[in-house]
Amino acid sequence: MPAPDKNEQILQLHSSLILAVVHTIHNQELKPHLDQVLQQSAQNGWQDLVNVINKIVAGNRDQALINGLDDEDAIIIDSILRGLQDPETLPETEQAGDASQAAPMFARLIDEARRGNHNSLSMLGSMAEQMSQAGGDMASFSAIIKDMIDGERDIDKLCTRMGPQGESLITQILSELAKLDLH
């Protein structure tokens, strides 16, 4: 399993999905929305994760569901299962001030996607979809990820629709990308 800080980053990035699953289990009226999210996730290459989430929504709570999943999917499923048992363990949706932790990860994924890494591109696509549903700076950020993959580095252009938190995140990502470009 990855180091705890990476686990935390994964939980933060996928908090909207984790919460959507748990909330849908407690309120079946939310299922059509979750089904749309899961369909898009499957199209973005997350079929194994979607299959396990569907089993959880259908009532399976066996920890063995994690077996065979990659580290990221296992962290997400573990959080869902723990959250169903104890809602206090669920990640928060918008954690302000975490740009310093998120920026290096986003920069790495953007750099890898720019270099043709399909897994990174797929992961960014899934994250962008989730962020677009969150609204605010997260939705604005999701709209510029492709520009950053394509090489856009003009901070004014990237931050046109961002609030202060979004601008901070973009600034830190650009700083991290500059470091990666030097290597």
N, C-alpha and C positions, 0 to 999 in steps of 0.2 A: 504494500500500500504506500501511496505517496506520503511525504512529510505532512504534519498537521497543518501548516500554513497553506499548502496546496489544497488540502481537503477543504479548508475554510473558503478558499477562493472558489472552488468548484461549487460549494453550497451557496455562496453568494450569487454566483452567476446563474445558477439554476433554481434559485429560491422561488421564482414565480411558478415554475413547473411543479416543484415539490408541494407548494401550498395549494396549487390548483388541484392536484391529485387528492390531497387530504381533505380539502373543502368539498370536492365532488363526492367523496365517499360519505361525508356527513350530510350532503345536500344534493340528491340526485338530479335536481332541476338544473344544476350546473354542468351536467354530463355532455350536452351538445357542444358547449364551448371547449371542454376538455377534449372531446373527440376531434374537433378541428385542430387543436394544438398537436395532438398525437399524430394525426394524419400528416400534418406538415413536418413533424419531427421524423416520421418514418421516411418521407420523401427526401429528407436531408441526411439519410443514412443512419438513423438511430433506431432501426427496426428492432434490434435485440432489447433495447431499453423499453420501447413501446410495448413489445410483447409481455414483458414482465409487469409493466404498469397496468396493462389490461388484466392480468391475472390478479393483481392486488385489488383493482376496482371490482373484480368479480368475487372477491372475498378471501383469496389466498393470502395468508400472513406469515408463511413459512420463511424463515431466515435463509433457507437453502435456495431461495429464488436468486440470491446474489451469485451463486456458483456459476462459473462460466462467463460472467460479465467482465468487461475491462474495468480498470480501476475507477474511471470517472463514473460509469454507469452504476457500479457497485456502491459508490459513495452516495449517489442520488437515491438509489433504492433503499439503502440502509437508513437514510434520513427520512424517507417516506414511512418506512416501517416503524422507526422509533417515534416519529411524529404522531402516528396513529395511536401508539401506546401512551405517549406523554407529549401533549402539545407544547410543553415548555421547551422541548428540544428542537422545535422547528426553527429554521432560519428566518431572519427578518427580511422583509422585502427590500427596502431601500436602506442600506447602511451607509450613512454619510461619513465622509472622512476616510474611506477605504480605497481612494484612488491610488494611494501609494502602493497598495498591495495589488490592485487590479491592473495598473498600468504596465508593469513588467510582463504580466501574463498576456495581456492584449497585444503588446508590442511583439512578443515572441510569436504569437499565433498569426499576427498580420505579416510579419517577416517570413514565416514559414509558408503561409498561403501565397505570398508574392513570389516565392521561389518554387511554387508548384506543388506543395504538400497538400494532397487532397483531404487528408484527415483534418488538418488545421482549417482549410477552407470550409469543410462541412461543419466543423464545430462553430466557426464564426457565423455561418449561416443560421444555425440553430439558435445561437445566442442572440443574433440580430432579430430573429422572429420573436423571441421571448421579450426582448427589450422593447420592440416596437409596440407590444401590447401594454407595457408598463406606463407609457406616456411620458411627458416631460422631457428632461435631458436624455433619459435612456432611449426614448423613441428617436430623438434627434441624432443621438450617437449611432443608433442602429442604421440610420439612413446614410451615414458617411463612412461606414466600415469599408465598403467596396472602393470608395475613393482612396482610402488609405492603402488598401491592398494594391490599387493601381498606381501608387506612388505619390499621391497628393500629400504635400507637406506644408502648404501655406496655412498657417494657423488662423489667419483672418477668414479665409475661405471656409475652413473646417468648422469654425466656431460661430458662424453667422446666426444660427438658431439656438445657441447654447446659453444656459444660465451660468452663474459662477461655478457651480459644482462641475458642470459639463466641461467648461473651459479648463478647469483645473485638471480633469482627467485627460483631455486631449493634449494639453501642454505636457503632462507627464508621459503620455504615450509617445509623443513626438520626441521627447528627450531620450526615452528608452530606445526608440527606433534609430536615433542618431548613434547611440552607443553600439547597437547591433551592426549598423552600416560600417563602423570602423573596424569590425572584426572580420 
